[in-house]
Amino acid sequence: MSEFAVRTGLVQGSHQSRRYLWTDAFAVCNFIELYRRTGDQNYGRRATELIDQVHSALGRYRKDDVRQGWISGLDDETGRHHPTAGGLRIGKSLKERDDGEPLNERLEWDRDGQYFHYLTKWMHALCAAACLVGDASRWAVELASAAFDGFARKSQSGQVLGLYWKMSTDRSRALVPATGRHDALDGFITFREVQHTLADSPANGGAPDLRSAIEALSALCVQRDWATQDPLGLGGLLFDACRLCQLMSKECADDVRRLEEIIDGCRRGLETLLIERQLNQPLSYRLPFRELGLAIGLQALPIIADRIRQGGIGKRPELRQTIDLLLEHLPLSYEIIKTWLPHAQHQNESWRAHQDINDVMLATGLIPETFLLVR
């Protein structure tokens, strides 16, 4: 994490600042966890400085964009106090495609804009940082409001039908109109986490109310098959289950039913992943950060099991049985980390191709507590 700070310009006077929303969300959680473990205030400052850099860079238009200033359209001073009010850019290397420019699927992966699932990761990071930054919970709820307003695909009557996968920087047009497989679930749980964090914050006065957005996202999650054999997607699904069981009440039948659906999807997805032997492919065919996402998610299983027992819903035999089956695969998390750690240490070519995200997610796999826990 120290090398990441220098390499991406977080340390003053080092390299030019290079911010990327997904990676930086994990990095904030890592610095907070290092601060908790060591008591070294330098790590706490790294977390707060990183938040400031992300907001200053990704809350504004790119330097090569004809538009300037805060994405939200706020004046400079107001924008500094509400840096997430217009959402946050991804931080891709190429600017977003122009209006009317045809879609090039290969290039689109490297083009800027806004991703819903990146915004939710940053909301989670802000919730984790609420212990260090007084305005973090307010920024999280303002970001949630902006994300829902920009990404919700609505009927003429106003009913929310789904979420766009990728929006333009100003959220005025869909760059990729498809819907992410888990975006609605991720939004439903993250928005609840934001509300939970805001409730304990002295900065909750006048913040947007997310209840209608949460209800709309909940409706999008009804009777869905969540199973996926993609390692990163499966890790994210375990992460969602972990947060839901920390936020839920045993009296809420909908929460219990949804948790059962998520856990069952995790079981079936992991079984398929292992049957297909994806993790046995040559390393040159594999992406470290995607597998590290699974390693992080698997480490949520003991938390899930403990919360289910504490919450009084462990008596549901099928849920308890499924958790026990998944817990048998917990060692896979450490096998993944053991596989990739030497590549990080030796900085080989395949690792350097995605070094920032690989380094940061490896660090999260080694110290996952802040990332996995709802504060």
N, C-alpha and C positions, 0 to 999 in steps of 0.2 A: 504493500500500500504506500510505503514511503517512496519507492521508485515510481509508482504511478503518479503520485503527487508532483514529483519533479518533471516527469516526462510530459504530463499534460498541462503544465503551466500553473498548477495550483500553488506551488511554492513561488513566492515573489522573486523575480529576478532570474528564474530558470527559463524553461522553454515558453514559447508563445502558448497562450491559453487555448486548449482544445477540448470543448465540452460536447458530450454525447449523453442524452437524457437517460437511456436505459442503464448504461454503465455507471453513470454518476449516482443514480438512485441506490444501487447496490453499494457504491463506495461510501455514501453518507452513512448507511447502516454499519458498514465495517469500521469506519472511524469512530462512530459512537460506541460500538462494542469494544474497540481497543481502549477507548477512554474509560469505559466501565471497568475493564479488567485491570488496567494499569494505574488509573488515577492521574495519568499524564495529561495535563490540560492542553498540550500541543495537539493531541488527537481530537479533542473537543473543538479546538479552533479550526482544525482541518475540515471538520464537518460543517461548521458555520460558514467558513470561507468558501467552501465548495457550493453551498446553497446560494450564497451571494453571487458567485460567478455564473452558475447555471441561470439564475433569474436575469442577471444583467445581459448575458449573451443570448440565451434561448427564449427569453421573454420579449426580445426585440427582433426586428427584421434583420436579415443578413446584410453584410456590408455590400454585397454585389446585387442587392435588390433595389429597385427604383424607389420602393417604399422605405421609409425610415421611421425610427422611433419605436415605441412600444406596440406590440401586436394588438393590444387591446384598444389602441387609438387614444389612450389617456395621455395627458400632457406629461412632461418628464418628471415633475415632482410628484404628481399623483400616482404615476406609474411605478415609481420607486416604492411607494407604500402598498401598492396592489399589483405586484409583478406577475401574478398568475391569472389576472382577470381576463386575459385573452387567450389563455392556454400557453403552451410552450412548444417550440420547435423540436424536432427530433435531433438535429445536429448532423445531418448527413453531409457528405462531401460536395454534392451537386445541389444547386438551387432547384426548387420545385419546377415542374414543367409548366410552360405558359398555357394560359387559357386557349383552347382550340388546338393545341399541339397534340398529335396522336400519342396514345400510350405505347411506350416501349417497355415491355415487362422486365427485360434485363436491366435497363437503365433505371427503372422506377425504384429498385432496391437501393440505389445510391442517391436518390433525389430527396430533398428535404420536404417538409410539410409537418403534419401532426399525426401521431398514432394514438388511438385511444388507450391501448394497453401499455404504452410508455407513460402516458399521463397518470394512469392508476398506480404505476410503480413509483412515480414521483410523489403522489399523494401519500403513499405508504411511508416513503422516506421522510416526508414532512411530519407525519404523525409520530414517527420515531424520534424526530428532532425537537418535538414540542417541549421536551425537558430542558433543552438548551436555548431555544429561540422562542421568545414570547409570542411572535406573530405566526409561527409555523402552522398552527392548527387553522388559523383564519385563512392563510394562503392556501391550505389544502382544500378547504371548503369552497373558496372562490374558484380554484382550479376544477373541482368537481362540477360546479355549476356551469362553468365555461365549457367543459368537456361534454356534458350532457346536452347543452343547448346546441353545440356545434355538430355533434356526431349522431344525435338521434334522428332516425329516418321516420318521418311521420306521414300519416294519411291526411287527406284533405280535412277530415274531421278532427285532426290533432292527435289521433291514437299513435303511440309509438310502435312501429313495426319492426324495428331492428336498429343496429348501429353500423355506421359506415366504418370500413377498415382504415382508410386514410383520408385525411382532409387537407386542403390547402392551408398554408400558414395562417391566413386570416379566417379560416373555417368557413369560407363563403361557398366552396364547391368541393365535391367529393373527387379525390384523385383516384381512389380505388373504391368503388361502391360496394364491393362484396362485404360480407359480415364475418368477423373473426369468430372462430369456433367457440371460444370461451370468453369473449369480451363482455357479454351481458352478465355472466356469472361473476367475472372479475370486478365489473363495475358495481354490481349489487353488493358484494361483500366489502369492497373498498369504500364505497360511499357510507356504509354502515360503520366502518372503522373510523372514518373521518368524523361522523356525527358523534361517535363514542368519545373520540379524543377532544372534540370541540366542547363537549358537555363539561369536561373537567378543566377547561381553560378560562382564564379571566378575560380573554380576548374574544368571547363568543357573542358579544353584543352587536347586533346589526348584520350578522353573517347570513348568507343565503340559506334558506330552508331546503333541505334535500329530500324531504319525505315523499313528495310526489315523484321525484326522479327514482327513488328507491323502489317505490311501488311499481312504477313502469318497468324498471329493470327486472324486478321480481317476476312480473308477468311474462317477460321474455324467457324466463328460466323454467317455465312449467313443462313437465314431461319431455325433457331433453336427454339425449344420450351423450354423456360427457366423455366417453372412452376415447383415448388417443394413444397411439404407440410412439408418437414423437417424444423423445426424451425431454426436451425443453417444455413442451406442452404438458407432459405428464408431471413434471416437477412443479409447474405452475398450478396444476389441478390439486396436487397435494398441499401446496402453499395456501390455496383458497380454502381447502377443507380445514386446515390448521387454524386459519383466522376465523372461520365460521364457528367452529366449536368453542373458540374463546369468546365470541360475541353472543352466542345463542343463549336462549333460556330454555330449560327443560319443559316449560309449559307450552312452548310454541311448537305445535305439531308440524307446521310447514317447515321450520328450520330442521327438525329432526328428519323429516322425510327428504329434504334436500341434501342433508349431510349423507344420508344413506345412499342417495343416487350418486353423489360425487365419489364416495368411497368405493362403491361398486364399479364406477367408471375407472377409477384408479386401478382396481384389481384386474379388470379385464384388459386394460391398456398395458399394464406391466406384464401380464401373461403373454400377450401378443408380442411385445417387445422382446421378451426372452426367447419365445419360440422361434421368432425370425432371426435370432442371434445377431441383432444389430450391433451389439457391443463386442462382438467377436470379429468384426470386419477389420481389415488392415487399418492402421491409424491414419494413413494418408486419405482414407475415405470418410473420416469422422471429424466432427467439429467439437473441440474441447468444451466450449462454453455451453453447447446444447446438452452435453452429457453432464456437465457440472450443475446445470439447472436441475436435472434429475437427482443428483447427489444431494443437493440442498433440500429438495422436496422430501426425499426419503428420511432425512433427519427430523422432519416434522412428525413422523409417525409416533414416537414416544409421547410427544406433547398431545397429539390427538387422542391417543389411548388414555392418557392421564385425565384429560378434560372430560372424556366420555364417562369415565368412572366417577369423577367428582360431580359431574352434572346429573347423575342419577339415571342416565339413559343407557348405561352399560348392560342393563338387564335385557335389552333387545337382542335376542340371540344371534340373528343374522348379521347385525352390525358388529357385534363383538367378535364373531367368527371371522368376518372379513378383515377386521383390524388385525387379528392374530395372524392371519395368513400373510398380510402385507408386512407385518413386523419381522417375519422370517427373512425378508429381503433387505432389512436394514444394513447388513454387511456390504451389500452392493454399493452403497454410498461410499464407503471407505475404499472399496476396490477401484471405483472410478477415480477418486482423488489420488490413490496410490499410482494409478496408471499415468496420470497427467503431471504429477508433481515433478518428476525428473525432466520433463520437457520444458516446464516453466523455469527450472533451475538452469538448464543448459541453453535456453533461448534458441531452440532450433527453428528452422524456417517455417514449419507449419504452425508453430506456436506464435511466432511474430506476426503472422498474417492477420491475426485478430488479438494482438497482445493485450490491449487495454481491457477488453471485455473478458478475455481469458484470465488475466491476472486477478481482476477484481472478483470474478465469480469463484475462482479457486479460493481466494481469501474468505469469501462468504461461506464456502463449504467447510473451511477450517474453523471458523468462528461464527456460526449461524444464528446465535441466540437473538440478537437485536433484530435481525431480519425476520425471524419467524414469530416473534412474540408481539402481541397487541398490547400496547401500553395504556 
